[in-house]
Amino acid sequence: MCGCNASTQNSKLYSINQPGAAPTQKTTSATANMPKRLPISKQLASVKALGKGSDLEKAFATAALVYNNSADPDGKLNKAETKTLLQTQFMNFIQGQESKPKYQEIISALDEDKDNKIDFEDFMILLLSLALMSDLLQEIRNVRTTK
């Protein structure tokens, strides 16, 4: 899902070796030495406690894994990385929000000072704030849950 090449806190947990796999693009020596990232679904399946976890637990774990796959070794994202992650992984929730003042305030705060880093807690608050003001949330609330 994520597909990014950002480092993780423990690359052994999130990488696999694929001997004999030929690269499809020309790579630099730094990129060639980077471990291949497992898909989020396989990372999620490797968390034994979630084997019988609820949908909500799995959804939260997925958000945590997506964040961790993009975070630096200290477990943080700079604001530009945060904005990119939101635009690529949360695009359906932020679609149509561009003209709303609160959305503009949140995104401009990410644009202003790119040196500040965002930890997982701040990222989840940001994610929740964007979800709450989303048009998609209203659509989800209107989904029929019974026959």
CYANA upper distance limits for C-alpha pairs under 8 A (distance plus 0.5 A):
  1 MET  CA     39 PRO  CA      6.65
  1 MET  CA     40 ILE  CA      6.52
  2 CYS  CA     39 PRO  CA      8.11
  2 CYS  CA     40 ILE  CA      7.79
  2 CYS  CA     66 VAL  CA      6.76
  2 CYS  CA     69 ASN  CA      7.91
  2 CYS  CA     89 GLN  CA      7.86
  3 GLY  CA     37 ARG  CA      7.96
  3 GLY  CA     39 PRO  CA      8.27
  4 CYS  CA     69 ASN  CA      7.90
  4 CYS  CA     70 SER  CA      7.27
  5 ASN  CA     34 MET  CA      8.38
  5 ASN  CA     37 ARG  CA      8.11
  5 ASN  CA     69 ASN  CA      8.45
  5 ASN  CA     70 SER  CA      8.08
  6 ALA  CA     69 ASN  CA      6.70
  6 ALA  CA     70 SER  CA      5.48
  6 ALA  CA     71 ALA  CA      7.12
  6 ALA  CA     72 ASP  CA      7.37
  7 SER  CA     11 SER  CA      7.62
  7 SER  CA     69 ASN  CA      7.14
  7 SER  CA     70 SER  CA      7.29
  7 SER  CA     71 ALA  CA      7.22
  7 SER  CA     72 ASP  CA      6.25
  7 SER  CA     73 PRO  CA      6.82
  8 THR  CA     14 TYR  CA      8.18
  8 THR  CA     68 ASN  CA      6.67
  8 THR  CA     69 ASN  CA      6.05
  8 THR  CA     70 SER  CA      7.71
  8 THR  CA     71 ALA  CA      6.97
  8 THR  CA     72 ASP  CA      6.87
  8 THR  CA     73 PRO  CA      6.17
  8 THR  CA     75 GLY  CA      8.19
  9 GLN  CA     68 ASN  CA      8.08
  9 GLN  CA     72 ASP  CA      7.95
  9 GLN  CA     73 PRO  CA      5.38
  9 GLN  CA     74 ASP  CA      7.61
  9 GLN  CA     75 GLY  CA      7.38
 10 ASN  CA     14 TYR  CA      7.55
 11 SER  CA     15 SER  CA      6.36
 11 SER  CA     35 PRO  CA      7.95
 12 LYS  CA     16 ILE  CA      8.25
 14 TYR  CA     37 ARG  CA      6.16
 14 TYR  CA     38 LEU  CA      6.13
 14 TYR  CA     43 GLN  CA      7.20
 15 SER  CA     35 PRO  CA      5.92
 15 SER  CA     36 LYS  CA      5.65
 15 SER  CA     37 ARG  CA      5.08
 15 SER  CA     38 LEU  CA      6.05
 16 ILE  CA     35 PRO  CA      7.06
 16 ILE  CA     36 LYS  CA      6.15
 16 ILE  CA     37 ARG  CA      7.13
 16 ILE  CA     38 LEU  CA      7.12
 17 ASN  CA     35 PRO  CA      7.51
 17 ASN  CA     36 LYS  CA      7.37
 23 PRO  CA     27 THR  CA      8.16
 27 THR  CA     31 THR  CA      6.38
 27 THR  CA     32 ALA  CA      6.39
 28 THR  CA     32 ALA  CA      6.56
 29 SER  CA     33 ASN  CA      6.79
 30 ALA  CA     34 MET  CA      7.19
 38 LEU  CA     42 LYS  CA      6.78
 38 LEU  CA     43 GLN  CA      6.88
 39 PRO  CA     43 GLN  CA      6.91
 40 ILE  CA     44 LEU  CA      6.47
 40 ILE  CA     62 THR  CA      7.49
 40 ILE  CA     65 LEU  CA      7.38
 40 ILE  CA     66 VAL  CA      7.69
 41 SER  CA     45 ALA  CA      6.66
 42 LYS  CA     46 SER  CA      6.76
 43 GLN  CA     47 VAL  CA      7.53
 43 GLN  CA     65 LEU  CA      8.12
 44 LEU  CA     50 LEU  CA      8.12
 44 LEU  CA     58 LYS  CA      8.05
 44 LEU  CA     61 ALA  CA      7.58
 44 LEU  CA     62 THR  CA      7.23
 44 LEU  CA     65 LEU  CA      8.20
 45 ALA  CA     50 LEU  CA      7.90
 45 ALA  CA     51 GLY  CA      7.45
 47 VAL  CA     51 GLY  CA      7.64
 49 ALA  CA     53 GLY  CA      7.47
 50 LEU  CA     54 SER  CA      8.18
 50 LEU  CA     57 GLU  CA      7.83
 50 LEU  CA     58 LYS  CA      7.22
 53 GLY  CA     57 GLU  CA      6.41
 53 GLY  CA     58 LYS  CA      6.92
 54 SER  CA     58 LYS  CA      6.76
 55 ASP  CA     59 ALA  CA      6.56
 56 LEU  CA     60 PHE  CA      6.69
 57 GLU  CA     61 ALA  CA      6.59
 58 LYS  CA     62 THR  CA      6.53
 59 ALA  CA     63 ALA  CA      6.90
 60 PHE  CA     64 ALA  CA      6.79
 61 ALA  CA     65 LEU  CA      6.63
 62 THR  CA     66 VAL  CA      6.63
 63 ALA  CA     67 TYR  CA      6.69
 64 ALA  CA     68 ASN  CA      6.55
 64 ALA  CA    120 PHE  CA      8.24
 65 LEU  CA     69 ASN  CA      6.50
 66 VAL  CA     70 SER  CA      7.09
 67 TYR  CA     71 ALA  CA      6.55
 67 TYR  CA    120 PHE  CA      7.67
 68 ASN  CA     72 ASP  CA      8.48
 68 ASN  CA     75 GLY  CA      7.04
 70 SER  CA     77 LEU  CA      7.68
 70 SER  CA     81 GLU  CA      8.32
 70 SER  CA     85 LEU  CA      8.28
 71 ALA  CA     75 GLY  CA      5.57
 71 ALA  CA     76 LYS  CA      5.43
 71 ALA  CA     77 LEU  CA      5.52
 72 ASP  CA     76 LYS  CA      5.92
 72 ASP  CA     77 LEU  CA      6.79
 75 GLY  CA    119 ASP  CA      7.06
 75 GLY  CA    120 PHE  CA      7.81
 76 LYS  CA    117 LYS  CA      6.41
 76 LYS  CA    118 ILE  CA      5.94
 76 LYS  CA    119 ASP  CA      5.18
 76 LYS  CA    120 PHE  CA      7.36
 77 LEU  CA     81 GLU  CA      6.36
 77 LEU  CA     82 THR  CA      6.45
 77 LEU  CA    117 LYS  CA      5.81
 77 LEU  CA    118 ILE  CA      5.67
 77 LEU  CA    119 ASP  CA      7.08
 78 ASN  CA     82 THR  CA      6.73
 78 ASN  CA    114 LYS  CA      6.68
 78 ASN  CA    115 ASP  CA      6.86
 78 ASN  CA    116 ASN  CA      6.52
 78 ASN  CA    117 LYS  CA      4.75
 78 ASN  CA    118 ILE  CA      6.51
 79 LYS  CA     83 LYS  CA      6.66
 79 LYS  CA    110 LEU  CA      5.50
 79 LYS  CA    111 ASP  CA      7.44
 79 LYS  CA    113 ASP  CA      7.86
 79 LYS  CA    114 LYS  CA      5.61
 79 LYS  CA    115 ASP  CA      7.72
 79 LYS  CA    116 ASN  CA      7.09
 79 LYS  CA    117 LYS  CA      6.64
 79 LYS  CA    118 ILE  CA      7.23
 80 ALA  CA     84 THR  CA      6.75
 80 ALA  CA    110 LEU  CA      7.09
 80 ALA  CA    111 ASP  CA      7.32
 80 ALA  CA    114 LYS  CA      6.53
 81 GLU  CA     85 LEU  CA      6.53
 82 THR  CA     86 LEU  CA      6.67
 82 THR  CA    110 LEU  CA      8.12
 82 THR  CA    118 ILE  CA      8.14
 82 THR  CA    123 PHE  CA      8.27
 83 LYS  CA     87 GLN  CA      6.67
 83 LYS  CA    107 ILE  CA      7.75
 83 LYS  CA    110 LEU  CA      7.07
 84 THR  CA     88 THR  CA      6.62
 85 LEU  CA     89 GLN  CA      6.16
 85 LEU  CA     90 PHE  CA      7.93
 86 LEU  CA     90 PHE  CA      5.38
 86 LEU  CA     91 MET  CA      7.02
 86 LEU  CA    127 LEU  CA      8.48
 87 GLN  CA     91 MET  CA      5.47
 87 GLN  CA     94 ILE  CA      8.08
 90 PHE  CA     94 ILE  CA      7.03
 91 MET  CA     95 GLN  CA      6.29
 92 ASN  CA    136 LEU  CA      7.59
 93 PHE  CA    130 LEU  CA      7.64
 93 PHE  CA    131 ALA  CA      6.50
 93 PHE  CA    134 SER  CA      5.99
 93 PHE  CA    135 ASP  CA      7.65
 93 PHE  CA    136 LEU  CA      6.18
 93 PHE  CA    137 LEU  CA      7.96
 94 ILE  CA     98 GLU  CA      7.94
 94 ILE  CA    130 LEU  CA      7.23
 94 ILE  CA    131 ALA  CA      8.11
 94 ILE  CA    134 SER  CA      6.81
 95 GLN  CA    134 SER  CA      8.44
 96 GLY  CA    135 ASP  CA      7.99
 97 GLN  CA    103 TYR  CA      6.68
 97 GLN  CA    133 MET  CA      8.47
 97 GLN  CA    134 SER  CA      7.33
 97 GLN  CA    135 ASP  CA      8.35
 98 GLU  CA    103 TYR  CA      6.80
 98 GLU  CA    104 GLN  CA      6.94
 99 SER  CA    103 TYR  CA      7.93
 99 SER  CA    104 GLN  CA      7.52
100 LYS  CA    104 GLN  CA      6.80
101 PRO  CA    105 GLU  CA      6.60
102 LYS  CA    106 ILE  CA      6.78
103 TYR  CA    107 ILE  CA      6.69
103 TYR  CA    130 LEU  CA      7.74
104 GLN  CA    108 SER  CA      6.35
105 GLU  CA    109 ALA  CA      6.68
106 ILE  CA    110 LEU  CA      7.15
107 ILE  CA    111 ASP  CA      6.82
108 SER  CA    112 GLU  CA      6.59
109 ALA  CA    113 ASP  CA      7.79
110 LEU  CA    114 LYS  CA      7.39
118 ILE  CA    122 ASP  CA      6.45
118 ILE  CA    123 PHE  CA      6.83
119 ASP  CA    123 PHE  CA      6.66
120 PHE  CA    124 MET  CA      6.66
121 GLU  CA    125 ILE  CA      6.88
122 ASP  CA    126 LEU  CA      6.65
123 PHE  CA    127 LEU  CA      6.56
124 MET  CA    128 LEU  CA      6.53
125 ILE  CA    129 SER  CA      6.58
126 LEU  CA    130 LEU  CA      6.74
127 LEU  CA    131 ALA  CA      6.63
128 LEU  CA    132 LEU  CA      6.57
129 SER  CA    133 MET  CA      7.13
130 LEU  CA    134 SER  CA      6.73
131 ALA  CA    136 LEU  CA      8.43
131 ALA  CA    137 LEU  CA      7.00
132 LEU  CA    137 LEU  CA      7.18
133 MET  CA    137 LEU  CA      8.08
134 SER  CA    138 GLN  CA      7.70
135 ASP  CA    139 GLU  CA      7.09
136 LEU  CA    140 ILE  CA      6.64
137 LEU  CA    141 ARG  CA      6.67
138 GLN  CA    142 ASN  CA      6.89
139 GLU  CA    143 VAL  CA      7.11
